[in-house]
Amino acid sequence: MLTRERIWTKNFVVVCMSSFFMFLTFYILATAFPLYVKDSLHGDQQQMGLSITIYVIGGVLIRPFSGQWVDRYGKKKMAIIGMVIFLLACISYFGAKGMFMFLVIRLVHGMSYAIASTATSTIASSLVPNSRQGTGMGYFSMFMSVGMVIGPALGLFLWKDKDIHVLLLAICVIAALSLLFTLAMRVPKQNQEALQSVEPVEREKRRLQWSDFIEPKALPISVVGFILAFAYSSLSGFMSSFTVEIHQSQVAGTFFVVFALMIVVFRPLIGKIFDSCNEHYLYYPGIILFAVGMLLLSQAHSATMVLVAGVIMGIGYGALLPCFQALAMKLSPEHRRGSATGTFFLLFDLGYGLGSYVMGMIASMSDYRMMYVVAGLVPLLSAALYYVLHHRPRAKVSLHEQNAKLV
């Protein structure tokens, strides 16, 4: 009788918790800082989006290098370096006395986030058996996703009294917890040795080439992830303002809780589907549900409609993110998983940052309803990109492999 290889080891739980607290910090600030800009700095919608965009720019600037650094210098070492800078950036907000210094710290904070998240994702992938990458990375991304959706609700709660010191103290504590879990990580030595044996060859072959920084095999699915992040940015950055506009401000925090519950409830099933079936069975229903939920949200007039939209979007988004991340790893060589992770998050972060700014522009020129209509139509574009960049090429590869076996 065959036994399945274990996923839930001590090290895997530790890296999941480190990632959870890091993403929780990110999304608390992604929700609270736009409100801080609006309420305390009297900024408009574009400036609210800029508080997120400048953070993402920091991540985008460093992402092409973070994957290479992880592959070359070691996963745990880069995770610790990234998290130390991440915590120091959180502390530095206490000294940000003007908009310029605030944005400089946001830029550095984004850089540290890129390094730490690339390293922790790569560590998680190395701890999961190859035969269960879909399930394992699905669980890992569940922790990321829960942080991604609990963060906005917690950010709204922490900002309810508009006290910046309470907010900053909370994120410093949470970032410190992430660092503690990072220090407790144990990366298998054999994986590090395997990477070291390959890396010198890689450096000789690819010195100063773009493929040192971007993993080509992870790029197509990462482009599709870019579109998803572009649309998702409209939720974390503007949900609070939208619910105020439709006179349902009390439901904003509950929306993110419902969104998170759907991800948690369906994530085990989604991982099993990825490992046992074709990824297309996850992508197409997932993107349709996400788009339908976003369009329903744009027409919401009651708290019930907002929450129903959250349920639908939570199921769709919960299927898509782990699918994309697992594919980026699965399609790339094992010794390039750091670069594959960096490539995926580079495009995902870029989509999130540009989306925050563009969605803010749309809202300022029209209203939040129109913004969510656009955010609902954008994912449909990713369906066409998915088919052209991933579905059709993979079908050709499968057909070629089948023909080769027959020969």
N, C-alpha and C positions, 0 to 999 in steps of 0.2 A: 504493500500500500504506500503510495507516494504522499509525502507530507509537504505542504506548502511552506516556502521559505518565509521567515518572520519579517514583519515590517516594524511592529511596535517594540523596538529595542529601547533601552535607556537613552542611548545617544540620539536616536531619532526623536524621542519626546523632547529632549533638551533643545535640539535645533529648531523644532517646531515652536517651542515656547519663546525662544530668542526672536524668531521671525515675527511671532504674534505681537510681542510688545513693541517691536520696531515699527511694524505697520500700524499698530494702534496709535503710536505717537504721531506718525505721519498724518493719519486721517483725522485725528483730533484737531491738529493745526490746520489741515486743509479746509475744515469747516469753520473753525473759530477765527482764524486769522482774516479771512474775508470780512467777517462781521466786525472784527476789530478795526479794520481799515474803514469800514462804512460808519460804524458808531463812534469811534474815537478819533479817527483821522478825517472823517467826513469825505471819503472817497466815493466815486461812482462805480458802476458795474464793471467797467474795464479795469479800474484800479483794484477792485476786489479780485478779479481774475489774475491780475499781475502778481499778487501775493503768492499764488500757487505756481504761476508760470515761471517765475524767477527761480523757484526751488527746483522745478523740473529741468530748467536750463542747466543748473549745476549738475544734475544727474546725467543729462544728455552729454555734457562736455566730458565727463569722466567715464561714462559707460564703455566707450570703445577700448579704453585702457584697462578697465577693471577686470574684464574677463581674462585678458592676457596676464595681468598681475596675479590673478588667482591661480591660473595654470602654471605660472612660472615660479612664484614665491611660496605657494602653499595656501590652501583654503582657510585653515584656522588662523594663520598669521594675518591674512588680509581681513578676515572677519573681525578680529580684535582691533586692528588699526581703524577700520571703518567705524566700529561701534564706539571707540574712545572719542573720535572726532565728533561723532553724532551726539554723544552726551555733552561734550564741551560746547557744541553749538547751541544745544537747548539751554545750557546755563548762561551762554552769552547774550540771549535775548533780554535778560534782566538789565544789561547795560546798553541796549539799543535805544538811544534817546531821540533819534530822528528817523525819517523814512529811508534816507540813504544807508545808514548803518544797519537798519532793519533788513533791507534788501541784500546787503552784502552778507549778512549772517545767513539769510535764507539761501543764498547761492552756495556757500560753504556747506550748509546743512544738507542741501541736495546732493552735493558731491560725496559726502560721507555716507549718505543713504544708498547711493549707487554702489559703492564699494562693499558695504556690509550686506546688502540684499543679494548681490551677485555671489558673494562668498557663501552665505548661508544656504541659498538655493542649490548651489553646486555641492555643498556638503550633504544636504538632504538626499540629492540624487545618488551620491556615492554610497549612501547607507542603505538604499532600497535595492533589493534584488532585481536584476535585469528583467526577470520574468514577471515582475509585479510593479513595473515602473508606473503604469497608469494608476493603479490603486494607491501606491505609496505617495506619488507626487500629488495625487488627488487629495489625500489626507493632509499633506504638507500645505498645499495651496488653500485648503479649508481654513487652516489657522490664519493664513494671510488674508483670506476673504472675510473671515469673522472680524479681524482687526479692521479691515477696510470698511465694514458696515456698522460695527459697534462704535468705531472711532467718531464718525459724524454725530451720532446720538450723544456720546459722551462729551464731545466738543460743544454741542448746544447746551448741555447741562452745565458744564464748567463756565460757560460764558453768560449764563442767565443773569448774573449780577454785574456783568461787564467789569469784572475785576481781573486785570491782566496778570497780577501777581499770583492769584489762585490758579489760573490756567497754567502759567509757567512752572509753578512748583509741582503741579500734577505731572506734567510731561517730563520733568527732570527725574522724578521718582520712577516713572514708567520706563524711560530710557536707561536708567541705572539697572533696572531689573533685566532688560534685554542684554546689557553688557555682562551681568553676572552669569546669565545662561550661556552667553558666548564663551566666557572663560571656562565654563564647565564642559564644553564640547570635547569629544574624543574622536579624532578622525583616524580611520584605519590606516596603519603604516603601509600596508601593501599597496593601497591605492596611491599614496604619495610617491612610493618608489616607482610604480608603473608610470606615473606622470613624468617623473624626473628622467626615466630612461628614454622617453620619447621626446621630451621638450628640447634637448640640445639639437636633435635632428630637425625639429620644427623651426628653431631659430635660424638654422643654416639655410633651410629651404625657403623661408618666408620672411627674411629680414626686410623690414620697412615696407612690406606689402600690406594692402588694405585688409587682406584675409588674416593678418595677425590680430586684428582688432574686431573684425566682423566674421562670424561663422557663416559661410555661404549657404550651407544646408539648413540652417535655422532661419534664414532670412525670409523665405516666402511666408511661413506661418506667422512670423513676427510682424510682417506688414499687415496681415489680417488682424492681428492683435492690436495694432496701432489704431485701426478703425473702431474697434470695440472700446478702447480706452478713450478715444475722442468723444464718443457718445456718452460713456459713463461719467465723464467729468462734469456733466450738467447736473448730476445728482448730488455729489458731495459738496460742490461749491455753491449751489443755488437753491437747494430744496427748501431751506429755511425761508428765504426771501419769497419763493413761490407760494408756500403755504400761507404766508402773511398776505400776499396779493389776493388769494382766493378766500381769505378770512377763515382759514383752518390751521392757524399757527400751532395749535396744541398737538397736531398729528405728526409733525416733522420728525421728532425723535422716535416715535412708534414706527414710522415708515422704515427706518433703518434697522430696527429690531426685527420686524417681520421679514425684511429682505435677508437678514443674517440667518434667521431660523430656517428659511427655505434652503439656503446653501448647506447648512449643517444637516438637515433632515435627508436631503437627496444626495449628498456627496458620496456616501459609501456605495450606493447603487451606480452612480456615475463612474466611479473608478472601476467597478467590475465590468461595466459595459465597455469601457475603453480597452481593458485587457483582453476581453473575450470577443469583441465585435469590432467592426470597422469604425474608425473615428467619425465618419460621416453621419452615423446614427446619432451622434451627440451634437455635432455642429449645426446641422440644418434645423432640427427642432429647437435647439437652444437659441439660435439667432432670431428665429421667427418669434419665439416667446418674448425675448428681450425687446424686440422692435414693437410688438403688439402692446406690451406693458408700458413702454415709453409713450406711445401714441394715446393709450388710455389715460395716462397721467396728464397729458396735455389738455384733455377734455374734462378733467375731474372738477367737480363742484362741491363734493362732500368728502368727509373723512373716510367714509367707506370706499369710495372710488379710489382714493389715494392709496389705501391699504391693499385693495385688490390688485392695483397696478404693481405694488411692491411685491406681492406674492408671485405674480406672473414673471416679473423681471428677475426676482431672486432665483427662481428655478432655472430660467434661461442663462443668467450670468453664472450660476453655479455649475452649469454644464460646460460653459465655454472656457473659462480661465484655466482650469486644470488640464483641459484638453489641449489648449495651445501650449502650455508650459511643458507638458509631457512630450508632445510632438517635437518641440524644439530640442529636447534632450535625446529623444529616441532616434531622430533622423541624423544626429551629429555623431562623429567619432567620440569614443569614451574619453580620450585624452584632451578633447576640445570642449568638454562640458562647461567649463568656466566661460569660454568665449561664447558658447551657445546661450548660456544664461544671460550674459552681458548683452548679447544681440537682441534677445527677446525683450528684456527690460528697457533697453535703449529705445526701441520702437514703442513699447507700451507707455513708457514715461513721456516720450515725445508726443504721443497722441493725447495723453492726459493733460499735458501742459498747454499744447496748442488748442486743445478743445476748451479748456477753461477760459482762455483768452477770447477765442472766437465766439463761444456761447455767451460770454459776457457782452460782447459787441452786439450780438443778435438781440439779447434782452434789452440792451440800452436803446436800440433802434426801433424795437417793437414792444414786446412784453415777454413774460416768462412762458406763457402758453405757446407762442410761436417758437420760442427756443426749444421747447420739448417736442414740438412737431418736427423740427429739423433733426433733433437728437434721435427721434424715432425712425426717420427716413435714412439717416446715415448708416445704421447697421445693415440695411438691405444692400448697400454698396459692397459691404464686406462679403456678402454671399457670392457676388459675381467674382470678386478677387479670389476668394477661397477656391472656387471652381477652376479658375484659370491658373492660379499659382500653385495649388496643392492637389486638388481632387483629380484633375485631368492628367497632370504629370505622374502622380502615383499610380493611376490606372494603367498608364503606358508601361511603367516599370513592372507592375504585377503581371501584365500580359506578356512582357518580354521574358520574365522569370518562368512563367508557365510554359512558354514555347521552348525555352532552353531545357526544361526538365523533360519535355516530350522528345526532344532530339537526343 
